[in-house]
């Protein structure tokens, strides 16, 4: 599991020009989950899914005006595949803590089954998707209701790993995305 930072949507060209000098205040923060899947032939392949949170229309001038005015806008909680884990502005933050969940036993067509709850492990992506479905999707930059990509990433990492990670502290440390 990784926390990664990239330029805000619409600021990618500025990020490319400034490189490491790109200001942290203009970063988009996201959680990357890397899993290893077995493939035919005995090897395995790495799969990376990005979970993030941003305004539904991040490039609209009205979105910026509303957010800078201290109000909230509708947000988009996304899950999307990535080609890999970036080596810049990326930190390894832990591994998924497997939890048991209660699942009601499904009765067969013959009506058999105890009907008692059964325990099963939830995989990391199902756990992340469950978190995303419950997360407050109203984005706000300021005040008591502050809810940005940073708060989303911190909460998702804590939910998935059990580790409390603070973005402000993490960005002051060297990147460690290359750690296996």
Buried (B, 14 or more C-beta within 10 A) or exposed (E): BBBBBBBBEEBEEEBEEEEEEBEEEBBBBBBBBBBEEEEEEEEEEEBBBBBBBBBEBBEEEEBBEBBEEEBBBEBEBEBEEBEEBBEEBBBBBBBBEEEEEEEEEEEEEEEEEEEEEEEEEBEBBEBBBEBBEEBBBEBBBEEEEEBBBBBBBBBBBBBBBEEEBEBEEBBEEEBEBEEE
